[in-house]
């Protein structure tokens, strides 16, 4: 691959990140997360199918390490008993680029049947999708075009989802006043554990 081709991909990804709509949906989402998890002591349950599911898993682990307990719920496994992980005061963060992912739409229905009134935050590209319409808060991706040469493989869309997750994590950390000492208690091992303990002295 030529250097100019690499640069073109980097520019495409960067432009897509900058095209993410900056709206008050982030503030609303963080308000809900803090209220349900940090105040009412529920947990954040993330979900997504395929590549979006992998991003949802990453978001859950990052939230957990920064003071907001979170778990990943596979939308297909949810239909075979794992839905039982949901409890009162939990909040769901569902990710679907199209907003039409069948398993995620079904998860929304099943979760609300189990716990009426459970809150849903949705990350999607389509504000008119059924998933977006049924969400308490909808965060839009800006409809990025995939950098994949076929225009099909989740590439740029997953980059954007990751960045949106980072905004939610950082915003929540600031709201709850998360400190290096708090981090050290949750991340004992490795370089980051050593660094956080040093920072908290």
C-alpha positions in Angstrom: 0.0 0.0 0.0 1.3 3.4 -1.0 1.8 6.2 1.6 -0.8 8.4 -0.1 -3.3 5.6 0.2 -2.6 5.2 3.9 -3.0 9.0 4.3 -6.3 8.9 2.4 -7.7 6.3 4.8 -6.5 8.3 7.8 -8.1 11.4 6.4 -11.4 9.6 5.7 -11.5 8.2 9.3 -10.6 11.5 10.8 -13.2 13.4 8.8 -15.9 10.9 9.8 -15.1 11.4 13.5 -15.3 15.2 13.1 -18.7 14.7 11.3 -20.3 13.0 14.4 -23.1 15.3 15.4 -22.3 17.1 18.7 -25.7 17.4 20.4 -27.3 17.5 23.9 -28.0 13.7 23.4 -24.7 13.1 25.1 -25.6 15.1 28.2 -29.0 13.4 28.4 -27.3 9.9 28.0 -24.8 10.7 30.7 -27.5 12.0 33.0 -29.4 8.7 32.6 -26.3 6.6 33.2 -25.3 8.5 36.3 -28.8 8.4 37.7 -29.5 4.7 37.0 -26.0 3.3 37.8 -24.1 5.7 40.1 -27.1 6.9 42.1 -29.7 4.1 42.0 -27.0 1.4 41.9 -28.2 -0.4 38.8 -25.8 -1.2 36.0 -25.1 -0.3 32.4 -25.9 -3.2 30.0 -24.4 -2.8 26.5 -25.5 -4.8 23.5 -24.8 -5.0 19.8 -24.6 -7.7 17.1 -21.5 -8.6 15.1 -18.8 -5.9 14.9 -21.1 -3.4 16.8 -21.3 -6.0 19.5 -17.5 -6.0 19.8 -17.6 -2.3 20.3 -20.3 -2.7 22.9 -18.1 -5.1 24.8 -15.2 -2.7 24.8 -17.5 0.2 26.0 -18.8 -2.0 28.9 -15.3 -2.9 30.1 -14.1 0.7 29.8 -17.1 1.9 31.9 -16.5 -0.8 34.5 -12.8 0.2 34.9 -13.8 3.9 35.4 -16.4 3.6 38.1 -19.6 2.7 36.3 -20.4 -1.0 36.5 -21.3 -2.4 33.1 -21.8 -5.7 31.4 -22.2 -6.9 27.8 -25.4 -8.8 26.9 -25.3 -10.7 23.6 -28.7 -10.0 21.9 -29.0 -13.6 20.6 -28.1 -15.2 24.0 -30.6 -12.8 25.6 -33.3 -14.8 23.9 -32.1 -18.0 25.5 -32.0 -17.0 29.1 -29.3 -14.3 29.4 -32.0 -11.6 29.5 -32.3 -12.5 33.1 -29.2 -10.4 33.8 -31.4 -7.3 33.6 -32.6 -5.9 37.0 -34.5 -2.9 38.2 -32.6 0.4 37.7 -30.4 -1.1 34.9 -30.0 0.9 31.7 -29.3 -0.4 28.2 -26.9 1.0 25.7 -27.7 -0.6 22.3 -25.6 -0.2 19.2 -26.8 -0.7 15.6 -25.4 1.2 12.7 -28.5 0.7 10.6 -31.0 0.8 13.5 -32.6 -2.2 11.9 -30.7 -5.1 13.4 -33.4 -7.6 14.1 -31.8 -9.1 17.3 -31.4 -5.6 18.8 -34.9 -4.6 18.1 -36.1 -7.9 19.6 -33.9 -7.2 22.6 -35.6 -3.9 23.1 -39.0 -5.5 23.1 -38.0 -8.3 25.4 -36.2 -6.1 27.9 -39.2 -3.7 28.2 -41.5 -6.7 28.7 -39.3 -8.0 31.5 -38.8 -4.6 33.1 -41.4 -2.0 32.0 -39.9 1.4 31.8 -36.3 0.3 31.5 -34.3 3.1 29.8 -32.6 2.7 26.4 -29.7 4.7 24.9 -29.2 3.9 21.2 -26.2 4.6 19.0 -27.2 4.5 15.3 -26.9 6.2 12.0 -30.6 6.4 11.2 -32.8 8.7 13.3 -35.9 7.3 11.6 -35.2 3.7 12.4 -37.5 1.8 14.7 -34.7 1.4 17.2 -34.1 5.1 17.3 -37.7 6.0 17.6 -38.2 3.7 20.6 -35.1 5.0 22.4 -35.0 7.3 25.4 -31.9 8.9 24.0 -30.6 8.5 20.5 -27.0 9.4 19.6 -26.3 9.7 15.9 -23.1 8.6 14.2 -23.3 11.0 11.3 -23.9 8.2 8.7 -20.2 7.6 7.9 -19.3 5.9 4.7 -17.2 2.8 5.3 -13.6 3.1 4.2 -13.7 -0.6 3.2 -13.1 -0.8 -0.6 -16.5 -2.5 -1.0 -18.2 0.0 1.2 -19.7 -2.8 3.2 -17.4 -4.0 6.0 -17.9 -2.2 9.3 -14.8 -0.1 9.5 -15.4 3.6 9.7 -18.7 3.0 11.4 -17.1 1.0 14.2 -14.4 3.7 14.6 -17.2 6.3 15.1 -19.0 4.0 17.6 -15.8 3.7 19.6 -15.4 7.5 19.7 -19.0 8.0 20.8 -18.4 5.4 23.6 -15.3 7.3 24.6 -17.3 10.5 24.9 -19.8 8.8 27.1 -17.1 7.3 29.3 -15.1 10.5 29.8 -18.3 12.5 30.4 -19.5 10.1 33.0 -16.0 10.1 34.7 -16.1 13.8 35.0 -19.7 13.8 36.4 -18.9 11.3 39.1 -15.5 12.8 40.0 -13.5 9.7 39.2 -10.0 9.9 40.6 -6.6 8.0 40.1 -7.2 6.5 43.5 -10.6 5.2 42.3 -9.0 3.8 39.2 -6.2 2.1 41.1 -8.8 0.1 43.2 -10.3 -1.3 40.0 -7.1 -1.8 38.0 -4.4 -3.3 40.1 -2.3 -5.1 37.5 0.1 -3.9 34.9 1.5 -0.6 33.9 -1.8 1.3 34.3 -2.2 -0.1 37.8 1.3 1.1 38.8 0.7 4.5 37.2 -2.7 5.1 38.8 -1.3 4.2 42.3 1.6 6.5 41.8 -0.8 9.3 40.7 -2.9 8.8 43.8 -0.1 9.3 46.3 
